[in-house]
């Protein structure tokens, strides 16, 4: 005859399961930390600071990302990490804040298009200080040129949001999709908007 386990038995087995799970998670974390390696430590000055974004790879295995602060003007950077003989070296591709209308303080991740151009967002700066969508184009001599594709203006009517700090998506059509943390006045009940803001085609 089947007997339904009492609450004490259930709590007992639940406690064992939780203990095993916690131990397994701890061992996994310790193993991961033991096998991890610091590729680069930011000094917080011209090399950038506060790297919040995720990293992306190119076909050669180089890493690309952004820092919210630091750089030549203190408003953030786009950087590349390249490896040679096990040593990773940082190259600043672009420092934000050097020209009027430029973006500042990027947090979102980058994305490549098929031509090798980089796209991303900045939280602030731009024509209306509500953030930007930008494109970085390689010049062929190791330098990159930036173009602001869109400046957000959350205070206009109708506004288009502001403070875009998330990753963006480049559709096959060439349109760029993303979200903003700040909402437009007409959509004040929402916490931001999502839209296609530019076509790279």
Residue, then its C-alpha position, 0 to 999 in steps of 0.5 A: x500500500x502506498x503511503x504519502x510521505x509526511x511533511x518532515x520527510x519531504x523537508x528532509x529530502x528537500x534539504x538534501x537536494x538543496x545541499x547537494x545543489x549548493x555544493x555542486x554550484x560551489x564546486x563548479x564556481x571554484x573550478x571555473x575560477x581556478x581555470x579563469x585568466x585575466x586577459x586585460x586589466x583596465x587602468x581607468x584612464x585613457x585605456x577606458x574604465x567600467x567595461x559593462x558591455x559583453x564582448x564580441x569576436x571577429x574572424x581572427x579571434x580579436x575581442x571588441x567591447x566598450x567602456x562607459x568611462x575613460x578614454x581620451x575625453x573621459x566619456x567612454x571608448x570602443x576597444x579591441x583586444x588582440x592576442x600575440x604569444x598568449x599576451x592580450x593587447x588593447x587598442x582604442x578604436x574610438x574615444x567618445x566626447x571629442x566633438x560636438x554632438x558625439x555620444x557618451x558613456x556607452x554600455x551596450x554591446x557592439x555588432x558587426x555588419x558583413x562589411x566589418x563596420x561596428x554599430x553600437x549605442x551610447x546612453x548620453x550625448x548626441x544632439x539632444x543629450x539623450x543618447x545615440x546610435x553610432x557606426x564605426x568604419x575601419x579606414x584601412x590604416x588601423x584607425x576608425x571613423x565614427x558617424x552618429x546615425x541617430x540622436x535620440x530626443x525623448x523630450x520632443x513630441x512625438x519623442x523617440x525615447x532616450x538613454x539606450x543602454x542595451x545591445x542592438x540587433x542588425x537585421x538582414x535588411x540592414x535595419x538596426x533594432x534596439x530599446x531605450x531605457x527612457x520613454x517618449x512623452x506620448x508613452x510615459x506609462x512605458x519604461x522605454x520603447x523599441x524601434x528600428x532607428x536606422x537602415x545601414x543598407 
